[in-house]
Amino acid sequence: MKATSLDTKTCDYCSGTGYFQLLLGGSETCTCCEGSGKKQEQ
């Protein structure tokens, strides 16, 4: 078992960076965490 902090869970979709690298260049804000890089509580 890993000990993880509940406060700092990273977003699963962008790996905590807050944005996606686009294949054609540039980046786009992650819509799941709205660019924060942290997992949103539902």
N, C-alpha and C positions, 0 to 999 in steps of 0.2 A: 504493500500500500504506500502510495505517495502522499505526503502531507502537502496540501495545497491551501493557499490563502483564498478565502471567499471574496476578498475585496479586489484582487488583481487577476481575475480570470481573463485571459486574452480571448479575443474574438476568434471563433473557429474558422471563419471564412477568410479573414485577411491575416491571420497569424499574429495579430497584435500590432500590425503596422498602421492600420487605419485607412489603408487604400490598397487598390489592386494595381499591379503593373499591367498595362495593356500591351498586347502583342505588337501593335503598330506604333508603339511609342507613347510616352506620356503615362499618366496615372489617373485613376478614378477613385473618388471617395467611396469607401465601403458603405453600402446601404444598410447593412445589418447592425453596425455599431456607430454609424453616422460619423465616421472618421476618428472616433475616440480610441479605437484599438482594444476596448474592453467589452466583454460580453454584456449585452443588455439583459436585465432581469425582466422576465415576462410578467 
